[in-house]
């Protein structure tokens, strides 16, 4: 009787062995691609940190907020809103902003949607 995982038919055994070799090769290539992407990202990436009291621009991406919007729409609309003042740092990558009272959005944002205000 064949061991568990072994096929009784030689053609199936060969197919399973080729499949396992192929999957192992794919895993190795994925690891190599991940390492390459990490090296590229680490070479280009700079950590961004804001202090309490700093002024930042806020990018709302695809979330239009009527209380922050301008009369200009579409391509000519501003990409960033603000500037707003940083009130608190929450964890490593989130910040609480001092938003106007009329805004009805959450006041904590990821560092990826903030940009330093110079002025």
N, C-alpha and C positions, 0 to 999 in steps of 0.2 A: 504494500500500500504506500502511496506517495505521502511525503511529509506535508504538514499543513502549509499552504502557500505554494506548493509544487503542483504542477499540472501533470496529468497522466499522459497527455499527448505531447510529443516533442515539439511540434509546431507552436503549440500554445505556450510551452515553456520558453521557447526562443522569443516569441512575441512579448511575453512578460519581461524577459530579461532586457530586450531592446527598449521597452517602454520605461523600465526603471533607469536604464542608462540615460535615456533622453530626459527624463524628469530630473535626474541628478545634474545633467548639463545645464538645463534651464535654471535650476536653483543657483548654480555657480554663476551663471551669467547675470541673474537678477542681483545677487550680492555684489558682483563687480560693478554693475550699473548704479546701485545704491551708493557704493563707496565713491564712485566718480561724481555723482550728483552732490554728495556731502562735501567733497573737497571743493567743488566749484562754488557751492553755496557758502561754505566757510570762508573762502577767499574773498568773496564779494560782500558778505554781510557785515554790517556794523550794528552793534546794539544801540538802541535808542532809549534814553531815559530822560524823564522830565522831573523837575523838582516842584515842590509845593510853591505856588505863587507864579510859576511860569505861565506864559500865554501860548496857546496852541490853536492851530486851525483844526477844524473837524470835517472829515470827509464822510458824508452820509451814504455813499455808494448808491444803491438803487432803492433807497428808502426816503422818498420825498416827505418832508415835514412842512406842513402848511405854515406853521408859525415861524419857520426859518427861511422859507422860500422867498425868492425875489420875483418880480414880474417877468423877468427874462426866463424863457423855457428852452429846453432842448440843448443844442450844441453850445449856445452862447450863455447858458446858465453857469453860475460859479461852481467850481468843483469842490471848493472848501467853504465852510461857513465859520463865522467867528470874527475875531479871535475870542477864545474863552479862557478863563483862568483855571489852572489846575488847583483843586482844593485838597485832594488826598490821593496818595498812591495806594492801590489795592493789589497786593501780591507783586509779582515781578513784571506783569505786562498789562495791567489795567489801571485806569485813572478815573477819578471822579472829577467832573468839570462843574464849574459854576455857570449853569445855563440860565437864560432869562426865565422869569416866572411863567410867562405865557407858553413856553414850550411844554408839550405833553409827551416827552420821551424820557427814557431812562437816562440817568446822568453818569453812568459808568461806561467807559469805552476802552477797547483794546488799543494798544499802542500802534497797531497797524493802520488805524484810521485817524491818527493824529499826526500833525506836522508842526514843527517848531515855528513860532511866529517871530519874525525879526522886525523890530520897528520901534 
